[in-house]
């Protein structure tokens, strides 16, 4: 789990998975993306047996934190 100091979009270029943000879970695949506000703790979990390749856009300036 980590967070970004700026808003981010997360999309799967290959594979399928789930973005976990707090108590919410969002499915991602090549046709669906997730947009998260700055400072939202999140993690990405690939589906079993899936090679998940992500495209992550950091929307603005800031530093990412990995506790």
C-alpha positions in Angstrom: 0.0 0.0 0.0 1.2 3.5 -0.8 -0.1 6.9 -1.7 0.7 9.9 -3.9 0.8 13.5 -3.1 -1.0 14.3 -6.4 -4.1 12.7 -8.0 -3.4 9.5 -10.0 -5.0 7.4 -12.7 -4.3 3.6 -12.8 -5.1 1.5 -15.8 -4.2 -2.1 -16.7 -2.4 -2.3 -20.1 -2.4 -6.0 -19.8 -4.2 -8.4 -17.4 -6.9 -7.8 -14.9 -6.8 -6.8 -11.2 -8.2 -4.8 -8.4 -7.3 -1.4 -7.0 -8.0 -1.4 -3.2 -8.5 2.1 -1.8 -9.6 2.1 1.8 -12.7 -0.1 2.0 -13.4 0.2 -1.7 -12.4 -2.2 -4.5 -12.3 -1.2 -8.2 -11.7 -3.6 -11.1 -9.2 -2.5 -13.7 -8.5 -3.9 -17.1 -7.4 -2.4 -20.5 -10.9 -0.7 -20.9 -11.4 0.6 -17.3 -9.2 2.9 -15.2 -9.4 4.3 -11.7 -8.9 7.9 -10.7 -7.8 8.6 -7.1 -7.5 11.9 -5.3 -4.2 12.9 -3.8 -3.2 11.2 -0.5 -5.6 8.2 -0.9 -3.8 5.1 0.3 -4.1 2.3 -2.2 -2.8 -1.0 -3.4 -3.1 -3.0 -6.7 -3.8 -6.7 -6.6 -3.5 -8.8 -9.8 -6.0 -11.6 -10.4 -4.5 -15.0 -9.8 -2.5 -16.3 -12.8 -2.5 -12.8 -14.4 0.5 -10.8 -15.5 -0.7 -7.3 -14.7 1.0 -4.4 -16.5 -0.1 -1.0 -15.2 -0.1 2.5 -16.7 0.0 5.1 -13.8 -0.3 8.8 -14.5 0.6 11.2 -11.7 -1.5 14.3 -12.3 0.6 17.2 -11.1 3.7 17.8 -9.2 4.6 16.1 -5.9 6.5 13.3 -4.3 5.2 9.7 -4.0 5.4 8.1 -0.6 6.1 4.4 0.0 6.0 3.6 3.7 
